[in-house]
Amino acid sequence: MRRFELDEISVAALWDEPTGSWQYIVIDRATNHAAIIDPVLDFDPMSGATATRNADALLAFVKEQQVTVDWILDTHPHADHFSSAPYLADALGIPRAIGANVVEVQKLWRDIYCLQDFPTDGSQWDRLFGDGDSFMIGETEMRVLFSPGHTLASITYATDGAAFVHDTLMMPDMGTSRADFPGGSSLSLYRSIERLLALPDDTALFVGHDYEKDDRDVQCCATVAEHKAKNVHVGGDRSEVDFVKLRDTRDATLPLPKLMLAALQVNIRGGRLPDPEPCGRAFLKIPLNHFKPPENEAK
């Protein structure tokens, strides 16, 4: 667990190596109240087994530090890992939240999975945040910024000095996340990034993923100023037109995330696994021949 001490908040960051995912505990330093952002449920795609190692590590930290958690927050329905939000919310007896546009993602994927009776009203969460909403973690006000592009439901959680930007930005040497998922948009992504880079230069931007690149250690945080200067996709005042061309060209060569077709049918349910069938086992559905391979594999 890594710790970052900012003016109003302390941030504990836990990395999940199999998915490259960062999970955060944001702690109000004045009251020791906290929120957990984007927690991971362990999933082994070869065996189909789930586990709670990541979530239990977060719970152990909370207990050890005597932190009172007020919220379990997701930034969007993830395509590369399962959310452990329900497990943590049940363990701690607290509410879960996500962006209000999750209902549009639910509608898209309900049709892809042919989940005819699946409710697409966001009722799987306790609260749906809209752009400009705010809520408290102890004495710290958190603001919600609608940040579409990577998905059409993505949001950022921001406070003075820090923002949790999910998959909108990667670390500066890796650029940005893809925008070719159903409902994604490279143009929307660029405009969301512009909004984030309009925050004060010393704002710490905490990303959703990182990977071991060029033998450097994994990282989770860079400032607005660092992204403006060094981000390989948007730094140096790259134009909107150039970014869209770069992002779309790159996305056309990328395979789907290996857990995407499994993860999204769980995460549009708020992280709940499908109900067991009469035999007592639960199953995931894989839509055959709906998605095409990337251009570099199709040739």
C-alpha atoms as one frame of an Amber mdcrd trajectory, in Angstrom:
protein
   0.000   0.000   0.000   1.401   3.396  -1.018   0.604   6.575   0.900   0.348
  10.146  -0.345  -0.136  13.038   2.074  -1.883  16.092   0.624  -3.203  19.181
   2.375  -6.693  17.922   3.235  -6.527  14.249   2.385  -4.349  11.209   2.673
  -4.446   8.711  -0.198  -3.642   5.015   0.168  -3.120   3.259  -3.171  -3.219
  -0.509  -3.755  -2.111  -1.981  -7.111  -3.523  -5.212  -8.532  -0.826  -6.770
 -10.697  -2.998  -9.118 -12.832  -5.165  -6.246 -14.107  -2.792  -3.319 -13.611
  -5.538  -1.605 -11.605  -5.096   1.037  -8.916  -7.540   1.073  -6.009  -7.706
   4.036  -3.663  -8.697   4.846  -0.105  -9.192   8.614   0.170  -8.996   9.722
   3.799 -10.051  13.070   5.231  -7.134  13.893   7.503  -9.227  15.961   9.934
 -11.739  13.220  10.759 -10.251   9.920   9.495 -13.365   9.365   7.395 -12.785
   7.882   3.964 -14.057   6.608   0.613 -12.835   3.616  -1.375 -12.557   4.160
  -5.142 -12.578   1.437  -7.840 -11.951  -1.684  -5.728 -11.089  -4.939  -7.517
 -12.679  -8.374  -7.141 -10.102 -11.048  -8.006 -11.069 -13.248 -10.960  -9.168
 -16.117 -12.551 -10.402 -16.440 -16.158  -8.918 -19.903 -16.564 -10.792 -21.491
 -13.658 -13.695 -19.047 -13.402 -12.930 -18.589  -9.700 -13.452 -15.318  -7.850
 -11.703 -14.246  -4.649 -11.549 -11.238  -2.341  -7.807 -10.815  -1.770  -7.746
  -7.196  -2.918 -10.905  -6.263  -1.057  -9.700  -7.963   2.111  -6.417  -6.046
   1.907  -8.418  -2.815   1.759 -10.511  -3.901   4.743  -7.376  -4.821   6.706
  -5.911  -1.371   6.061  -9.142   0.310   7.127  -9.195  -1.694  10.351  -5.513
  -1.144  11.099  -5.737   2.605  10.519  -9.099   2.877  12.322 -10.622   4.592
   9.301 -14.378   5.107   8.999 -15.410   4.478   5.387 -18.448   6.453   4.210
 -18.613   5.511   0.518 -17.663   2.831  -1.992 -17.230   4.610  -5.325 -16.814
   3.394  -8.884 -15.776   5.786 -11.647 -17.413   3.710 -14.416 -18.344   0.102
 -15.246 -14.912  -1.413 -15.762 -13.979  -3.585 -18.747 -10.771  -5.043 -17.325
 -11.654  -6.130 -13.815 -14.622  -7.055 -11.679 -15.719  -4.530  -9.043 -15.684
  -5.632  -5.409 -17.937  -2.724  -4.400 -20.834  -4.954  -3.244 -18.559  -7.107
  -1.097 -17.044  -4.053   0.608 -20.374  -2.281   0.992 -21.893  -5.365   2.613
 -18.889  -5.766   4.919 -18.936  -2.127   6.005 -22.673  -1.398   5.810 -22.237
   1.698   3.633 -23.609   3.003   0.298 -22.183   2.583  -3.202 -22.207   5.193
  -5.953 -21.325   5.693  -9.621 -22.066   8.243 -12.362 -25.662   8.731 -13.490
 -24.893   7.858 -17.106 -24.286   4.269 -16.079 -27.879   3.698 -17.155 -26.842
   4.292 -20.777 -24.022   1.763 -20.441 -26.493  -0.694 -18.954 -28.791  -0.276
 -21.962 -25.953  -0.898 -24.429 -24.696  -4.026 -22.721 -28.128  -5.387 -21.846
 -28.745  -5.605 -25.581 -25.301  -7.066 -26.323 -25.817  -9.784 -23.694 -29.549
 -10.182 -24.460 -30.447  -9.667 -20.788 -34.110  -9.074 -21.551 -35.354  -8.578
 -17.988 -32.317  -6.672 -16.728 -33.221  -3.305 -15.094 -31.361  -0.390 -16.672
 -32.235   2.285 -14.123 -29.050   2.275 -12.041 -30.908   0.781  -9.090 -27.956
  -1.554  -8.466 -26.252   1.421  -6.759 -27.383   3.547  -3.826 -26.618   6.878
  -5.497 -26.043   8.053  -9.065 -23.906  11.183  -9.319 -24.455  13.843 -11.966
 -21.962  16.382 -13.232 -21.431  19.078 -10.605 -22.742  17.007  -7.703 -20.774
  17.031  -4.481 -20.618  14.958  -1.324 -18.570  14.904   1.850 -15.835  12.636
   3.114 -15.564  13.848   6.677 -14.818  17.557   6.281 -13.554  17.216   2.694
 -15.899  18.114  -0.138 -15.610  15.864  -3.188 -16.865  17.185  -6.535 -18.091
  15.078  -9.435 -16.911  15.880 -12.963 -18.585  14.088 -15.873 -15.641  12.748
 -17.942 -16.979  10.760 -20.914 -14.848   9.328 -23.675 -13.325   6.120 -22.378
 -16.923   5.207 -21.588 -20.051   7.319 -21.821 -20.560   7.017 -18.047 -17.084
   7.916 -16.757 -16.775  10.428 -13.933 -13.912  11.996 -11.983 -13.921  12.533
  -8.222 -12.089  15.768  -7.398 -11.202  17.859  -4.385  -8.783  20.723  -3.840
  -5.372  19.394  -4.809  -6.376  15.965  -6.129  -8.569  14.256  -8.714  -9.257
  10.575  -9.317  -9.454  10.449 -13.094 -10.103   6.714 -13.668  -9.125   5.648
 -17.225  -9.324   9.090 -18.812  -5.574   9.552 -18.384  -2.747   7.101 -17.922
   0.666   8.089 -16.578   2.290  10.737 -18.833   4.616   8.263 -20.551   1.625
   6.067 -21.483  -0.792   8.804 -22.550  -4.505   8.085 -22.409  -6.880   5.148
 -22.355  -8.727   3.820 -25.382 -12.057   5.223 -26.528 -13.384   2.506 -28.845
 -15.644   0.589 -26.477 -19.406   0.760 -27.161 -20.405   4.312 -26.259 -16.817
   5.559 -26.216 -15.604   8.597 -28.152 -12.108   9.939 -28.769 -13.530  13.432
 -29.262 -15.353  13.288 -25.917 -12.201  11.905 -24.315 -10.125  14.844 -25.562
 -12.647  17.343 -24.217 -12.804  15.568 -20.857  -9.015  15.702 -20.645  -9.047
  19.413 -21.461 -11.385  19.925 -18.525  -9.069  17.991 -16.220  -5.994  19.866
 -17.426  -7.773  23.130 -16.619  -7.472  22.249 -12.927  -4.633  23.989 -11.031
  -1.198  22.858 -12.229  -0.266  21.328  -8.869  -3.386  19.110  -8.760  -2.414
  15.455  -8.308  -4.175  13.260 -10.880  -4.559   9.681  -9.665  -4.995   7.229
 -12.549  -6.906   3.973 -12.757  -4.190   1.802 -14.300  -0.482   1.497 -14.782
   1.816  -1.241 -16.014   5.495  -1.973 -15.661   6.880   0.054 -18.570  10.530
   0.159 -19.664  11.581  -1.375 -16.354  10.247   1.548 -14.318   8.197   0.859
 -11.212   4.433   1.181 -11.456   3.113   4.646 -10.683  -0.305   6.098  -9.970
  -0.005   9.870  -9.769   1.245  12.848 -11.771   0.339  16.522 -11.602  -1.638
  18.520 -14.129   1.572  20.382 -14.997   3.384  17.100 -15.689   0.623  15.926
 -18.011   0.581  19.238 -19.868   4.314  19.020 -20.440   4.952  15.303 -20.887
   1.811  13.310 -21.655   2.629  11.501 -24.901  -0.926  11.810 -26.249  -2.056
  15.265 -25.117   1.023  17.086 -23.850   2.489  20.065 -25.649  -0.917  21.461
 -26.623  -1.757  18.659 -29.065  -4.794  19.697 -31.072  -8.183  18.036 -30.885
  -7.933  16.878 -34.504  -4.482  15.360 -33.995  -5.526  13.597 -30.819  -8.646
  12.063 -32.370  -6.589  10.776 -35.297  -3.902   9.353 -32.978  -6.392   7.742
 -30.604  -8.632   6.253 -33.288  -5.687   4.891 -35.254  -4.204   3.263 -32.193
  -7.516   1.884 -30.941  -8.141   0.140 -34.264  -5.092  -2.061 -33.600  -5.946
  -3.051 -30.025  -7.548  -6.353 -29.010 -10.393  -6.253 -26.515  -9.294  -6.367
 -22.877  -9.073 -10.040 -21.966 -11.688  -9.724 -19.194 -14.037  -7.318 -20.969
 -16.785  -9.734 -21.984 -16.772 -11.294 -18.521 -16.349  -8.107 -16.506 -19.000
  -5.873 -18.020 -21.896  -8.243 -17.399 -20.853  -8.212 -13.736 -20.108  -4.504
 -13.473 -23.352  -3.301 -15.069 -24.937  -5.216 -12.170 -22.975  -3.018  -9.768
 -20.426  -5.785  -9.224 -22.954  -8.469  -8.298 -22.348 -11.837  -9.937 -25.168
 -13.343 -12.036 -27.760 -15.262 -10.039 -27.187 -19.017  -9.740 -29.171 -21.223
 -12.086 -31.255 -24.196 -10.813 -28.118 -26.344 -10.648 -26.688 -23.938  -8.061
 -23.943 -22.546 -10.294 -23.764 -19.064 -11.839 -22.630 -18.539 -15.432 -21.197
 -15.760 -17.554 -22.376 -15.217 -21.130 -19.986 -14.586 -24.020 -21.523 -13.002
 -27.152 -20.091 -14.896 -30.111 -19.114 -12.991 -33.270 -20.471  -9.663 -32.032
 -17.048  -8.022 -31.815 -14.483  -8.155 -34.593 -10.742  -8.661 -34.093  -8.509
  -5.575 -34.432  -7.156  -4.637 -37.841  -3.711  -6.034 -37.166  -5.207  -9.437
 -36.306  -7.881  -9.466 -39.000  -5.385  -9.255 -41.870
